[in-house]
Amino acid sequence: MKLITWNIQWGLGTDGRCDLARVVADARRLADFDVLCLQEVSDNFPELRGTRGANQFAELARLMPGYAAIEGVALDIPDQHGRRKRFGNMVLSRYPVGQVLRWTLPWEADHTRNMPRSLIEAVVMAPFGPVRVMTTHRIFVGRAAARRGRGHPRCASQRLCPRRESPRPGTYAIQPTAPCAILTGDFNMKPEDPTKLRISAPFETGAPAFVDAWETLHRDAPHPPSFCLFDQTHGGPHCCDFVFVTQDLQPRVKRVFYDTETKVSDHQPVLVELDDR
């Protein structure tokens, strides 16, 4: 199973050109991926440089036929013409997708100028079984938010539900899930940040903890930079894009690769490969 996570900055490259087809082509150059997790996808935001207000959720789905396209809108506001302006995350999977959940992250609206953030959780039917794929674009909004569920809902224990008929069908039907999970995204924090380290803390329930996939294979080697390599408006090069896997998936991690060459976004894509056997 090959998964790529990437903050695509609505397709805006360091050359000032906005081109989603170029983003998809670069992701395909990196790997024949099975799952693509994206952050900063926009719809009807002409004020974002280069977008012309396109519905990028629809455009990405069109560019990737054969992939289930899951939208995760975090910001949803009206424009002045009766339409909605939307911004958020996306998961595209060539594997079948079961239940999808969308979580709003803690947001202290009265104390921050940051926009709302969210997390998508999609049960992906990988070759080795169901796995919860989660992607987010997180922002740190203070200690109060950090205390609430590590800033990520649903990181606690999940048990595998067998495929069976629920005694209450329809909206109450039991859906397959799994204890194993992959958590990806732009976390807006450096590897040594205490909040980042807390993501890997043990759960009181005894559920499998999250581990940094890069550290699984590279131990104490520093993470490659994933932000500000070519545009240093927001500081010098550093890593803030990560892939976490639950401990039960740790033996499957074969490769983690940060592409530090592409310039079609202000972030770099991260590839993780899991053994299907």
Secondary structure, 3 states (H helix, E strand, C coil): CEEEEEECHHHECCCCCECHHHHHHHHHHHCCCCEEEEEEEEECCCCCCCCCCCEHHHHHHHHCCCCEEEEEEEEEEECCCCCEEEEEEEEEECCCEEEEEEEECCCCCCCCCCCCCEEEEEEEEECCEEEEEEEEECCCCCHHHHHCHHHCCCCCCCCCCCCCCCCCCHHHCCCCCCCCEEEEEECCCCCCCHHHHHCCCCCCCCCCCEEEHHHHHHCCCCCCCCECCCCCCCCCCECCEEEEEEHHHHHHEEEEEECCCCCCCCECCEEEEECCC
